[in-house]
Amino acid sequence: MSEVEQIEDRIKSLSPEELARLRAWFAEFDAQAWDRQIEADSKAGNLNHLIEKSLAEHKAGKSRPL
């Protein structure tokens, strides 16, 4: 049995309270990982094409105020 399968089995055995705690912990853990990835992509210039496309669409009048 793989480690992931073992974790899945353990999760299935959690009480509702423990499962709620795990969900909250994992949501925060996942959000932090996402933030680190976005920051790394930004520093590496991997998002520049999206910025350039957005600015071009705005200049072409394809945007509207929020």
N, C-alpha and C positions, 0 to 999 in steps of 0.2 A: 504494500500500500504506500502510495506516495505521501510526502509530507502534506501536500495540499489536501489530499483525501482525509488524512488524519485530522487536520484542522477543521475540515467540513464536518466530520463526525463529532468533534468536540463542540462545535458551534450548535449542532442539532440538539445537543444535550443540555444547553444552557437554559436557565430559568428565564422567564420573561424580563425580569429585572436585570439579570446579567447580560441578556441580549441587547437591552436598551443601552447599557453602559458600553458594550462593545460597539454598537452602532455609532454612538457619540464619539468614542475614541477614534474609530476608523474614519469618520467624516472629517475630523480635525487632522488626522494623519494624512489623509488623501489630499486635503486642501493645501497643507504645507508642501507636500510633494509637487503638487500642481504649480504652486507659487514659485518654487525653486526652478522648475522646468521653464516657466514663462520668463523668469529673470535671466536664466542662462541663454535662452533663445534670443531674448532681446539684446543682451550684451554681445552675442555672436553675430547679430545682424540678420538672424533668420526671419524676423518679422518685417523687415524693411519693405519687402515687396507688397505686403498687405497695407502698410502705411502709405506707400506711393499710390497704390490703386485707390485707396479711400480718398486721398487728397485730390487725385485726378477726377474722380467721380463728383466730389464736392465742387471743384472748379467748373465742372461741366453742368452744374445745376441739378445734379441727381440726388441731392440731400435736402433735408428740411429740418428746421429747428425742432428740438425736443420739447 
